[in-house]
Amino acid sequence: MKKHTRPHRSRPPGHPARSGVWAALAAALLFGAGTPFAKLLLAGVDPWLMAGLLYLGSGLGLGIYRALRRAPRAGLAPGEWPWLAGRCWRAAWWVRWR
């Protein structure tokens, strides 16, 4: 009797899904390690300022990475602009009049 074997479903090494998993794991590791490290460096800083600095550093790092890789511009589809404007307005209203 012939043994039935399932086809091998592993993705090749350069496949985008495989590299995306490693990128997500690396991001989680760096985020988990970066926050306590930043807290040690900025012991007397307000938590809101520290969060803002972490997000600023993340945005600058991603911008530099995208510039070096010459990644195409990311943008919103025309139908997504009203949704984004509504969310921004609602967030501003909530912060101002809550």
ChimeraX attribute file (.defattr): number of C-alpha atoms within 10 A of each C-alpha:
attribute: neighborCount
match mode: 1-to-1
recipient: residues
	/A:1	3
	/A:2	4
	/A:3	5
	/A:4	6
	/A:5	6
	/A:6	6
	/A:7	6
	/A:8	6
	/A:9	6
	/A:10	8
	/A:11	10
	/A:12	10
	/A:13	9
	/A:14	8
	/A:15	10
	/A:16	10
	/A:17	12
	/A:18	13
	/A:19	13
	/A:20	11
	/A:21	11
	/A:22	11
	/A:23	12
	/A:24	11
	/A:25	12
	/A:26	12
	/A:27	12
	/A:28	12
	/A:29	11
	/A:30	11
	/A:31	14
	/A:32	11
	/A:33	11
	/A:34	13
	/A:35	14
	/A:36	11
	/A:37	12
	/A:38	14
	/A:39	13
	/A:40	10
	/A:41	10
	/A:42	13
	/A:43	11
	/A:44	9
	/A:45	11
	/A:46	9
	/A:47	12
	/A:48	9
	/A:49	11
	/A:50	17
	/A:51	14
	/A:52	11
	/A:53	13
	/A:54	16
	/A:55	12
	/A:56	12
	/A:57	12
	/A:58	13
	/A:59	12
	/A:60	12
	/A:61	12
	/A:62	12
	/A:63	13
	/A:64	12
	/A:65	12
	/A:66	13
	/A:67	12
	/A:68	9
	/A:69	9
	/A:70	9
	/A:71	10
	/A:72	8
	/A:73	7
	/A:74	6
	/A:75	7
	/A:76	8
	/A:77	7
	/A:78	7
	/A:79	8
	/A:80	10
	/A:81	11
	/A:82	10
	/A:83	10
	/A:84	12
	/A:85	11
	/A:86	11
	/A:87	12
	/A:88	12
	/A:89	12
	/A:90	12
	/A:91	11
	/A:92	12
	/A:93	11
	/A:94	10
	/A:95	9
	/A:96	8
	/A:97	6
	/A:98	6
